[in-house]
Amino acid sequence: MIFNSIDFALFIPIVFVLYWFVFNKNLRIQNLLIVIASYIFYGWWDWRFLSLIFFSSVVDYSVGLGLKKYQEVSKRKLLLWTSILVNIGFLGFFKYYNFFLDNFITAFTFLGVEIKGNSLHIILPVGISFYTFQTLSYTIDVYRNKLEPTKSFIAFSAFVAFFPQLVAGPIERATNLLPQFYKKRTFNYDKATDGLRQILWGLFKKVVIADTCAGYANTIFNDSETFSGSTLIMGALFFTFQIYGDFSGYSDIAIGTSRLFGFTLNRNFAYPYFSRDIAEFWRRWHISLSTWFRDYLYIPLGGSRGGIWMKIRNTFVIFMVSGFWHGANWTFIIWGTLNAIYFLPLLLLGKNRSNIDIVASNSVFPSFREVVGILITFGLTIFAWIFFRAENVTHAITIILEIFSPSLFKYPEIFPRKILLLIALLMIIEWVGRKNEYAIENSRYSLPDPIRWASYLILVGMIFYYSGKVQQFIYFQF
């Protein structure tokens, strides 16, 4: 089930009514309802893969209890590695089996040794990368004694499968989300209406911006050999806003939907395309994944505390693993490597935390220096997105070579003014609202009621106007 579908539009009111008006007096039954609703939500796509979520929940719930019971270091390590191997094992098989097999065969063929191997027709379970990392955070935090293991299997199952963010995040930490299932929730009108606003903004970014950009990006990338360099740049630009509108739109809808049920999820995007350097970009883009890798991989490796070579090693490890997390393709690894190359000079010069505050925090417009920083960072990001979107490395290199050819100076064959105006509208609204958690959060205070409601109706109208073909979210494939 996807957010921008009729199915979800019917599903959410039913769950909402049952949650607040039928089972509101019993916390345990409320949590059970969330589990059932989450399994229906996920099973709507393919019910067979519910067994993976259930098995992962059983394993990590049991490991948590075991970590509480045993204090011997050897037994605790055994339990932790059981959780890691089970979860990463499932993820590795479904996502990377064919990738490793094909590259293994290619490597030996290059050395003159022929090896036969049969690829498997493996269906990638939607959201497996997200809920795998989410449940791993639980066992790791319990192992580190940062979290008390839960005794309630229902609460833990609800945490693992929580439907608003199950298939594309934010990747929630057990320390934040799990305790919320222990506390009685009371309906809060302001929190609910705030959630609806964020859902509205998320749907605008997904349906109006991302899906419209997707049409042009797909046309250009899928037939790239016929277009000029200038048009290929347009394709990269459209994909840049497609992936932002799509993924940040999903996060907004997930966070907003959670608010309807009394839950608070962590922020996942903070206006990344206004970043003044790559380090700032990665503090603002897919925040839940960036901080997950920081806390569970980068810092355990030594972070930036060691010598120069350790800093270089850890930087490349974290970005390359992040790239590989996105998909079983060398394009993602190169995308991660490029971002490591962008990031490394800032780290080595001690400037990776130069831009912590909000851009133009005390003024309406950015300074000249900030504009230059934003444009350079945005340009580097667009270049890296080419590898992210390309079918393979050869495809990406072909596109880049054409971009840096004389055809760059031709008038683009595809130059849709309407979508460019929509992108400009998005960026203006987000710039005005950049100090808020999401762009239109403050509209209830900053706009007179007639203008505010007219704005909401315009957004709703645009969503319906552009909602011709329902498209899945990009990050479902990860």
N, C-alpha and C positions, 0 to 999 in steps of 0.2 A: 504494500500500500504506500502510495506517495502523497506528500502534502498537497500538491497541486492537482488533486483528482476529486471527482464526485464521491468516490468511495470514502475518502477521508472527511469530506464535508458532511457526510451522513454519520460517519463513525464517531467523530469527536463530540457532537451534541449528546449522543446516546451515552457515551462513557461519562461525560460531564454530569448529566442528570443523575445517573446511577451513583456516581461518586459523591455528589454533594447533597442529594435529596433522598436517596434510598439507604446508602450504607455509611452515611456521615457520622453515625454514633459509635461505630466500631472500627478502630484503627486497623486491627488485623484483617478484617474483611475488606477495608479500603485498599490495603496493600495487596491482598489477594486479587481484588478487581484489577489493579494495575498490572499484576502478573498475567492474568487472563487476557486483558486488553492488549498487552504488549505481545503476547504470543499470537493472538489473532492478527494484530498489525503486521508482525513479521511473517507469519504463516500465509498471509494473503499473497505473498510473493511466491513462496514454495514451502509448503508445510514440512517437507522431508528434513529441512535443515534446522528445524526446531530442536531436534535431538542433539545437535552440536551445542546450542546455547544451554540446554538442560544439563548435558553431561559436563560442560565446563563449569556450570554453576555448582553441581554436586561435588566435583573435584576440589574447587577452590574453597567452597564452604567447609568441606572436610579437612582440607589442609589448614585452614584458619583455626579450627577447633584443635587440631593436632599441635599447632604451634603454641597454643595456649597451654596444652597439657604437658608437653615435653619441654624441658629446659636445657637438655644436653645439646651442645653445639652440633654434633654429628647428625642427630635425629632432626634437628630444626633445618639444617642444610639439606638433608634428604627430602624433607617435605617441601621446602622451597623449590628445589630442582624438579620435583615431581610436577608441581604447578607450572613451572616454566616450560618443561619439556612437553607436557600435554598441550598447553595452549599454543606454544610456538610450533609444536609438531603439527597440529591441525592447520595452523596458518601456513606453514611451510609446504605441506602437502597440497592443499587446495590452491594456493597462490603461486608457488614456485617450483613445483615438481617438474613440469614440462620445460620451464626455463633452464633449470640446472641440467636436465637430461640432454636437451638440445645443445647446450654449450659444452657439455662433457663430450658428446659425440664429435662436435666441431673441432674441439681442441685435439682429440686423438687423430682425427682425420688429417688435420694440419701436420701432425707428426708422422703421417704415413701409416697409421694403424686404423684399420676399419673396425668400427664397433657398431653393432646393430642394437637399436633400442626402440621400443614402441611408445609413442606419446599417448597419453590418456586423454579422453574427452572429459575433462573435469569442469564442472560448473562451479564458478566461484561464488560462495555464499555471500549475499549482500551484507555489507557492514562487518565482515569478520575481522578486519584489521582494527576496527574501532572497539568492538566489545571485547576482543582479546586483550587489548592494552588496558581496557577499563578494569577487567577482572584481575589482571596481573598486578595492577596498582594496589589492589586489596591485599593479596598475599605478601607482596614485598613490604608494604607498610606494616602489616601485622608482624612479619619477620623482624623488622627494624624496631618493633615496639612503639611505633607511632600511632597505632590504632588497636583498640580492643576488638577481638574477633566477635562477630555477631552470633547469637544463639538462635536467631530466627531465620530459618531457611526461606520463609516467605519474603521477609524484608530483603534478604540477600538476593533472591531471585528477581525481585522488583528492581533492585539496584543494577543488576547485570543487564536486564532486558528492558529497562525503562523506555517505553516506546517513543517519546518525543525525540530522543537523541540516540536511539539504538543503532541506526544504520549509517549515520554520517556525523556523529558528534554533536556538541563538544565531547571530547573524551574526559569523562568526569573522574575525579579522584574519589576513592572510597571515603577519605577523610572529610570530603565536602558533602557528597550526596547521600551516602548510606545513613548517617545519623538523622537525616531528615525523614527517613521512614520510621524512626522510633517515636517521633513526636506527633501529637495530635494536630491536625491541620484544621484551621477554621477559615471559612471563605472570607476573602478580603476583596471588596469591590474595586478599590483603587488598583490593587495588584493585578486583578483580572482584566480591567480595562487597559492597563498598561501592557499586559500581555497581548491583548487584541491589537493594540497599536503596533507592537513589534511584529506580530504576525502579518499585519497589513503591509508593513514596510518590507518584510522578507519576501512576501508574495510579489510585490512590485519589482524587487530586484531579480527574482527568479523568472517570473513570467514575462515581464515587459522588457527587462534589460538582457538577462542571460539567454533566454530562449530566442529572442530576436537576433542577438549577436551570434548565436550558435548557427543559425541558418547561413549567414554570410561567412563565418569562419569555416564551416564544413565545406561550403562550395569552393572556397579558395584553397584550403589545405588538401581537399580530396582531388583537386584537379590543378595542382600547383604548377605543373610543367607548362601550362598554357598561359600563365599570367606573368606580368612584368614585376620587377622588384618593388615598385611602388604599391602595386596591388597586394603583393605578399606581405608588405609591412601593414597594410590595412587588415589583412587576415590575422596577423599576429596581434594587432590592436584589438580586433573584435574578440579574439580568444581571451585576451587579457581581461576584458570586461565580462566575457561570458563566464569564466571560471570564478571571478570575484562575485558577480551577481548570483551565480548558482550556489556557490559554497557558503558565502556569508549570508545569502538569503535563506538557505537551509538552517544555518545556525540561529538566525533571528526567529524563524518559525518554531524551531525546537525550544529555544529559551522562552519565547512568548507562550507556547502551548504549555510548558512546564508551569509557568506562572498561573495559568488557569486552574491548575490543580494544587496550587500552594507550594510549589517547589522553586528553588532558586538555583539555576545553573551558572557555571562560570562563563565569563565573556570569551568569545572565540575570535573576534575580529575587532580591530580598533583603527579603522580608516588607514589601512596599510599603504594605499597609493599616495598618501600625503607624507610618506616617510622621507627623511632627509639623508639617510644612508641605509645600507643593507642591514646593519645591525638593528636599526630601528624597525625596518621592515619585518624582520623576523621576531621582533617583540610584539608586532601588531597583526601578523598573518598567522592563522591557524594556531592560536596561542596555546590551546590545550595540548596539541602535539609537540610544539616546540618546548614547552615546559616539561612535558613527559620525558622527552629525550634528554633534556638538561638534567633532571633530577634522578633518572634511573639509568642513564648511560654516560653522559658527559662528566658529571661530577664524580661518579664511581671510578671513571678512568683517570681522574686527576684534575679534570677541568682545566683551568688556566693557571693553576698554582705552580706547575713545574717549570722546567726550562723551556727554551724556545722550541726545541724539537718535540717536546711533549705537547705544547700548545698547537703546533702544526698538525701533529698526528691526531689529536683529539678533535680538532676542528674538521679535518677531512673525514674522520670516522663518523662524526655526528651528522654531517650533511649527506654523506654518501648513503648511510643507513636510512636517513630520512627519505632520500630519493628512492631507494630500493623498497621502502615501506609502501610507496605509492603504486608500485607495479613491477611486474617481472619483465622488464625491458631495459636495455642498456641506455635508452633515452632518458629514463628517470635517474639513473646513476650519474649520467653526464650532467643532467639538470642540477642534481645535488652537488656535484663537484664544482660546477660553475659558481654556485652560491658560496661554496667554501672559499673559492678563489676571491670572490668579491669581499667576503667577510674577513679573511685573514689579515690584510693590511691594517684594518681598523683595530683588530685584536692586538697585533704586534706593536702598534704605535700607541696603544692604550686609549684609543678613541672610540671604542665600541659602545661606550655609554655616554657619549657626548650629547646625544639628543634623547633625553628622558622625558622632558616635558612635552606638552601638546604644541604642535607647530603654530606659530603666531598666537601664542597664548594670551598676549596682552594687546592684541591689535586685530583689526578686521582683515588686513591683508598681510601676507608673508613678506619678509625682507628680501632684498635681491639675492642675498646669500642663500636663504631658505629656498627660494624659487629654483636657483641653480642646483642645489642639493636634491630637491624633489625631482627635477627633470632628469638628472643623471641617474638617480636611483630607479626612476620609472623606466628609463631607457634600458638599463641593465636587466631589469626584471622582464621586460618585453622580450629581449633577446633570449633569456633563459627559457621563457615560456615556449619558444619555438621548439626546443627539444622536448618539452613536456607534451606538446600537442602532436608532434610528428609521429608517423607510423613506425619509423625506425631511424637509426643514426644516418643512413644514407639519404633518406628523405629530408632530414633536418639540414644536413650539409648542403644538399642541392638547393634548398630554399634560401639558405644564408648566402651561398655563392651568387644566386640570382639577385638577391637584395643588394649586394655590393657590386652590381654590374651597371653599365650605362642605362639599363631599363629602369633604374631607380628614379630617373628624372622624367619618366613618362607620366602623363596624367593617368591615374588609376582607372582600370577598366570597371572596377566596382567602387562606387563612391556614394553610398546611400545617405543622403543628408538627414533623413528623418531619424535614423538610428543614432547618427552622430549628435543630433540635437537632444535625443533622449539620454545619451551618455553625458552630455554637458549638463542636462537637468539633474541627473543623478549626482554628479560631482559638485554642483552648486549647493544642492540640498545637504549633501554630506559635509561640505565645507562649513556651511552655516551651523550645522549641528554637531561639529566635530568634538565638542567638549562633553557631549552626552554619550551614554552607552550605545544608543542607536540614534540615527539622524533626526527622527521626528519625535523623540521622547519628550521634548520640552514643549511640543506644540500646544498642549493643554494649558500652558501658562503664557506662552509668548504670543499666541494668536487670539483675536476676538472669536467668540463662539461661532458666528456666522461664517467667517473665513475658515476657521478650523474645520467645521463640518463640511463646508464646500470642498476643502482640500481632500478630506477623507473620501468624499463621493467621487472626486476626480480620479483619485488613485484606484478606487474600486472599479470605476468605469474603464480605466485603462487596462486593468488586469483582465476584465472580461473581454475587452476588445482584442487583446493580444493572446488570449488563451485558446486559440484555435486547436493546436495540436499539443497534447500533454506530453512533455518530455521528462524523462527521468533525470535525477540529479547526477552530475558528473561523478561525484565522490562515492556513488553507490558501487562503482566498479573497483573501489579500493578497499 
